Amino acid sequence: MKEDGWISGDGGPLVVLQAGALPAWLGGSGPEPGLMLGGHVETDYDVICRCDDGGCVVERHGRAMLVLCDCEMPARFVSSPLGEVVIVQGYIGDGEVEPLLAEAASSPPSHTAPFALTDRGLRLLVGADDRDGTVYGFAEAETTPGEKTCDFWLADGSLVVALRSRT
C-alpha cells in the first residue's frame, strides 16, 4: 500500500473492489490482449473504461464495484460524516480535503446509485492493475455489508464518493 494513502496511475479509471471480487480481478491483463488492444477478450479494464468519468457503479465478478475518474487524479479513503466509506479524488493535498468534504455535505449529490455491499473489505486500485496493485499499489477500507446508497459529488474538478446505509 502507498504510505500516504493516495493512489494514482498514468491513465484510465480507478476502481473500488469488494474483497470477494479480488481473486478474479486481472485489470488490463489476461491470457490474450483485451478489446482495447485489438484482441477478442473483454478484460476487467475494458469493462470499467465504458463508465462515465463522473463515477459509476458496475457489477463484475459477482459484486458491485465503484468506478472512479481517471487515475491520473489521485484518490484515497478518508474519514467523514458523509458516509461509512468516503473516497476523495482530485488534484488536492491533504489540507484541501476538509473544505471539499464540507462543500459536498452542503449540496445535493451529482448522482446516486444503489450499491449492494456483500463483503467487509474494499480495495482502491488503478483499474488496469491486477488485484495486488503490483504496479501502482492499493489502499483498503472496511465497512459493514448491506444495501447501501452511493452518492457522487463532482466539484471543481474533484470527486467525492460516499457509501452509506439505505434509510
Residue frames relative to the residue before (quaternion, step in Angstrom):
aa qw qx qy qz dx dy dz
M 1.0000 0.0000 0.0000 0.0000 0.00 0.00 0.00
K 0.5259 -0.6089 0.4853 0.3423 3.54 -1.16 0.64
E 0.5318 -0.6762 0.4108 0.3020 3.58 -0.87 0.91
D 0.7291 0.4070 -0.2577 0.4862 3.60 0.99 -0.70
G 0.5350 -0.6639 0.3816 0.3569 3.60 1.27 -0.05
W 0.5871 0.5646 -0.3789 0.4393 3.60 1.22 -0.27
I 0.1301 -0.7812 0.6089 0.0450 3.58 -0.91 0.99
S 0.1613 0.7722 -0.6033 0.1173 3.58 -0.90 0.92
G 0.1988 -0.7695 0.5963 0.1130 3.52 -1.29 0.39
D 0.5900 -0.5803 0.4222 0.3700 3.54 -1.13 -0.63
G 0.8083 -0.1262 0.0308 0.5743 3.59 1.14 0.64
G 0.7305 0.3798 -0.3204 0.4685 3.54 -1.23 0.55
P 0.6469 -0.5760 0.3478 0.3590 3.59 -1.23 0.34
L 0.4161 -0.6128 0.6020 0.2982 3.48 -1.44 0.28
V 0.1596 -0.7855 0.5923 0.0822 3.58 -1.20 0.45
V 0.1945 -0.7286 0.6418 0.1393 3.55 -1.23 0.62
L 0.1189 -0.8216 0.5575 0.0028 3.55 -0.47 1.30
Q 0.4158 -0.6414 0.5732 0.2954 3.53 -1.22 0.56
A 0.6639 -0.5479 0.3425 0.3764 3.56 -1.13 0.69
G 0.6556 0.5408 -0.3144 0.4230 3.61 0.99 -0.77
A 0.6669 0.4851 -0.3024 0.4779 3.61 1.19 -0.42
L 0.4976 0.7056 -0.4095 0.2947 3.59 1.20 -0.42
P 0.6604 0.5221 -0.3564 0.4053 3.67 0.77 -0.80
A 0.7289 0.4268 -0.2438 0.4765 3.61 1.09 -0.62
W 0.5653 0.6436 -0.3781 0.3510 3.62 1.19 -0.43
L 0.0444 -0.8094 0.5856 -0.0081 3.57 -0.73 1.11
G 0.4135 -0.7168 0.4705 0.3065 3.60 1.26 -0.08
G 0.8076 -0.2443 0.2008 0.4977 3.56 -0.79 -1.02
S 0.6183 0.5502 -0.3552 0.4346 3.58 1.24 -0.10
G 0.1231 0.7704 -0.6202 0.0813 3.52 -1.30 0.26
P 0.7253 -0.4360 0.2917 0.4457 3.58 -1.27 -0.05
E 0.7805 0.0593 -0.0631 0.6192 3.61 1.22 -0.39
P 0.6927 -0.4872 0.3078 0.4337 3.62 -1.18 0.33
G 0.4738 -0.6741 0.4972 0.2719 3.54 -1.14 0.72
L 0.7542 -0.4023 0.2830 0.4351 3.54 -1.37 0.10
M 0.6633 0.5198 -0.3165 0.4354 3.61 0.94 -0.84
L 0.7185 0.4004 -0.2447 0.5134 3.56 1.17 -0.48
G 0.6534 -0.5484 0.3025 0.4252 3.58 1.24 0.41
G 0.5167 0.6431 -0.4195 0.3788 3.60 1.24 0.12
H 0.5222 -0.6453 0.4725 0.2959 3.54 -1.35 -0.16
V 0.6165 0.5294 -0.3414 0.4723 3.59 1.26 0.13
E 0.3365 -0.7269 0.5620 0.2063 3.56 -0.93 0.91
T 0.2151 -0.7885 0.5665 0.1050 3.58 -0.49 1.21
D 0.6828 -0.4357 0.3761 0.4501 3.56 -1.32 0.13
Y 0.6536 0.5313 -0.2980 0.4491 3.55 0.98 -0.89
D 0.6115 0.5394 -0.3479 0.4627 3.61 1.01 -0.77
V 0.6560 0.5261 -0.3097 0.4438 3.60 0.93 -0.91
I 0.7398 0.4266 -0.2586 0.4514 3.60 0.71 -0.99
C 0.6062 0.5651 -0.3632 0.4258 3.61 1.12 -0.46
R 0.5854 0.5665 -0.3775 0.4404 3.62 1.22 -0.16
C 0.5561 0.6272 -0.3877 0.3834 3.61 1.23 -0.26
D 0.5736 -0.5562 0.4716 0.3731 3.53 -1.27 0.49
D 0.5536 -0.6478 0.4223 0.3089 3.55 -1.17 0.60
G 0.6053 0.5681 -0.3644 0.4221 3.61 1.22 0.04
G 0.6347 -0.5234 0.3272 0.4649 3.59 1.25 0.17
C 0.1180 0.7814 -0.6054 0.0947 3.57 -1.05 0.79
V 0.3894 -0.6647 0.5815 0.2616 3.53 -1.40 0.14
V 0.0059 0.7820 -0.6230 0.0149 3.59 -0.94 0.92
E 0.3811 -0.6727 0.5784 0.2603 3.55 -1.33 0.32
R 0.1876 0.7535 -0.6116 0.1514 3.57 -0.94 0.93
H 0.8400 0.0781 -0.0979 0.5279 3.57 -0.99 0.87
G 0.7035 -0.5126 0.2598 0.4182 3.56 0.98 0.91
R 0.7145 0.3853 -0.2425 0.5312 3.61 1.23 0.29
A 0.4709 -0.5987 0.5540 0.3360 3.53 -1.27 0.47
M 0.0088 -0.7831 0.6218 0.0089 3.58 -1.13 0.64
L 0.4110 -0.6856 0.5464 0.2501 3.53 -1.24 0.52
V 0.1354 -0.7468 0.6453 0.0873 3.53 -1.04 0.84
L 0.1964 -0.8009 0.5616 0.0683 3.57 -0.69 1.15
C 0.7221 -0.4251 0.3258 0.4378 3.56 -1.33 -0.13
D 0.7906 -0.3136 0.2567 0.4590 3.50 -1.40 -0.06
C 0.4684 -0.7314 0.4337 0.2398 3.57 -0.80 1.05
E 0.4756 0.6299 -0.4764 0.3874 3.60 1.18 0.05
M 0.6407 0.4361 -0.3139 0.5485 3.58 1.25 -0.43
P 0.3777 -0.7547 0.4822 0.2349 3.62 -0.47 1.10
A 0.1201 -0.7771 0.6155 0.0545 3.56 -1.25 0.58
R 0.0136 0.7864 -0.6176 -0.0018 3.54 -1.28 0.44
F 0.5060 -0.5766 0.5365 0.3516 3.52 -1.36 0.30
V 0.0335 -0.7923 0.6091 0.0099 3.59 -1.06 0.78
S 0.4698 -0.6208 0.5368 0.3250 3.55 -1.28 0.35
S 0.2043 0.7713 -0.5775 0.1728 3.55 -0.90 0.96
P 0.4929 -0.6494 0.4833 0.3192 3.60 -1.10 0.58
L 0.4496 0.6983 -0.4509 0.3269 3.62 1.25 -0.03
G 0.8095 -0.1353 0.1256 0.5574 3.61 1.05 -0.65
E 0.6864 -0.4656 0.3663 0.4217 3.52 -1.38 0.03
V 0.7571 0.0781 -0.0365 0.6476 3.54 1.14 -0.76
V 0.0049 -0.7935 0.6076 -0.0335 3.58 -0.79 1.02
I 0.1132 -0.7730 0.6236 0.0264 3.52 -1.02 0.96
V 0.1094 -0.7562 0.6394 0.0854 3.57 -1.03 0.78
Q 0.0308 -0.7899 0.6125 -0.0083 3.53 -1.11 0.76
G 0.4880 0.6437 -0.4986 0.3145 3.55 -0.94 0.88
Y 0.5875 -0.5396 0.4546 0.3963 3.52 -1.34 0.02
I 0.3546 0.7182 -0.4972 0.3335 3.53 0.47 1.29
G 0.3801 -0.6927 0.5577 0.2544 3.55 -1.20 0.48
D 0.7183 -0.4388 0.3089 0.4429 3.56 -1.26 0.23
G 0.6673 0.5164 -0.3055 0.4412 3.62 0.99 -0.76
E 0.6794 0.4845 -0.2845 0.4719 3.58 1.23 -0.36
V 0.4723 0.6958 -0.4329 0.3246 3.61 1.26 -0.09
E 0.6679 0.5271 -0.3185 0.4179 3.63 0.80 -0.96
P 0.6692 0.4736 -0.3308 0.4673 3.67 0.81 -0.79
L 0.6227 0.5344 -0.3367 0.4617 3.60 1.06 -0.71
L 0.6589 0.4946 -0.3033 0.4789 3.60 0.96 -0.85
A 0.6389 0.5186 -0.3261 0.4654 3.61 1.00 -0.79
E 0.6347 0.5191 -0.3281 0.4691 3.59 1.00 -0.78
A 0.6494 0.5067 -0.3162 0.4708 3.59 0.96 -0.84
A 0.6687 0.5191 -0.3022 0.4383 3.59 0.92 -0.90
S 0.7190 0.4486 -0.2505 0.4681 3.59 1.12 -0.58
S 0.7427 0.3376 -0.2188 0.5353 3.61 1.22 0.13
P 0.5642 -0.5849 0.4355 0.3873 3.60 -1.15 0.42
P 0.5896 -0.5740 0.4183 0.3847 3.61 -1.13 0.53
S 0.5677 -0.5722 0.4715 0.3578 3.56 -1.25 0.50
H 0.7564 -0.1734 0.1026 0.6223 3.55 1.12 -0.75
T 0.2447 -0.7579 0.5970 0.0962 3.53 -1.31 0.51
A 0.0220 -0.7887 0.6144 0.0060 3.57 -1.14 0.66
P 0.4896 -0.6198 0.5063 0.3461 3.59 -1.14 0.52
F 0.0707 -0.7898 0.6090 0.0152 3.57 -1.15 0.65
A 0.2024 -0.7739 0.5924 0.0954 3.58 -0.57 1.19
L 0.1155 -0.8052 0.5812 0.0251 3.56 -0.38 1.27
T 0.1729 -0.8205 0.5433 0.0413 3.55 -0.41 1.30
D 0.7859 0.3106 -0.1223 0.5205 3.56 1.00 -0.89
R 0.5466 -0.6192 0.4553 0.3324 3.59 -1.22 0.44
G 0.7493 0.4160 -0.2102 0.4704 3.55 1.02 -0.81
L 0.1040 -0.7623 0.6374 0.0426 3.53 -1.17 0.81
R 0.1123 -0.7872 0.6034 0.0592 3.57 -1.07 0.73
L 0.2288 -0.7515 0.6110 0.0982 3.54 -0.90 1.07
L 0.2096 0.7796 -0.5719 0.1458 3.58 -0.77 1.01
V 0.6183 -0.4993 0.4436 0.4143 3.53 -1.32 0.22
G 0.5321 -0.6995 0.3833 0.2840 3.56 -0.73 1.11
A 0.6743 0.4906 -0.3042 0.4605 3.60 1.03 -0.66
D 0.5886 0.5957 -0.3570 0.4138 3.59 1.24 -0.41
D 0.5345 -0.6006 0.4711 0.3629 3.57 -1.22 0.34
R 0.7584 -0.4242 0.2662 0.4172 3.57 -1.32 0.22
D 0.6900 0.4812 -0.2720 0.4673 3.59 1.15 -0.61
G 0.4057 -0.7199 0.4758 0.3013 3.60 1.24 -0.04
T 0.1025 0.8664 -0.4833 0.0720 3.54 1.16 0.70
V 0.7511 0.3919 -0.2174 0.4848 3.59 0.91 -0.88
Y 0.8418 0.2174 -0.0646 0.4899 3.59 0.74 -1.06
G 0.5214 -0.6332 0.4209 0.3873 3.62 1.19 -0.17
F 0.2092 -0.7631 0.5972 0.1315 3.55 -1.32 -0.07
A 0.2087 -0.7205 0.6380 0.1739 3.53 -1.40 0.16
E 0.1931 -0.8018 0.5584 0.0894 3.58 -1.11 0.64
A 0.0558 -0.7593 0.6476 0.0311 3.52 -1.31 0.54
E 0.2322 -0.7515 0.5981 0.1536 3.55 -1.26 0.44
T 0.0503 0.7756 -0.6279 0.0415 3.54 -1.19 0.63
T 0.5990 -0.5639 0.4346 0.3667 3.56 -1.32 -0.02
P 0.4581 -0.6834 0.4876 0.2922 3.61 -0.81 0.91
G 0.3969 0.6951 -0.5470 0.2452 3.55 -1.28 0.46
E 0.6497 -0.4816 0.4003 0.4310 3.53 -1.35 -0.07
K 0.0739 -0.8188 0.5688 -0.0243 3.56 -0.64 1.16
T 0.3075 -0.6587 0.6387 0.2524 3.47 -1.44 0.15
C 0.1822 -0.7673 0.6082 0.0900 3.53 -0.97 0.90
D 0.1014 -0.8002 0.5909 0.0133 3.56 -0.54 1.22
F 0.1550 -0.7759 0.6093 0.0522 3.55 -1.04 0.91
W 0.0570 -0.7648 0.6413 0.0237 3.58 -0.96 0.94
L 0.1154 -0.7585 0.6388 0.0570 3.56 -0.92 0.98
A 0.1624 0.7919 -0.5694 0.1492 3.57 -0.66 1.08
D 0.8633 -0.0583 0.0177 0.5011 3.57 -0.85 1.01
G 0.7325 -0.4426 0.2368 0.4598 3.56 0.91 0.90
S 0.6426 0.4780 -0.3266 0.5020 3.59 1.27 0.17
L 0.2644 -0.7444 0.5953 0.1469 3.54 -1.29 0.43
V 0.0638 -0.7396 0.6683 0.0485 3.54 -1.13 0.81
V 0.0554 -0.7829 0.6196 0.0005 3.57 -0.92 0.97
A 0.0328 -0.8010 0.5977 -0.0084 3.57 -0.89 0.97
L 0.1935 -0.7351 0.6411 0.1061 3.53 -1.00 0.97
R 0.1264 0.7860 -0.5982 0.0920 3.58 -0.84 0.96
S 0.6226 -0.5543 0.4025 0.3784 3.53 -1.21 0.55
R 0.4805 -0.6471 0.5053 0.3083 3.54 -1.10 0.72
T 0.2231 -0.7737 0.5778 0.1330 3.55 -1.05 0.76
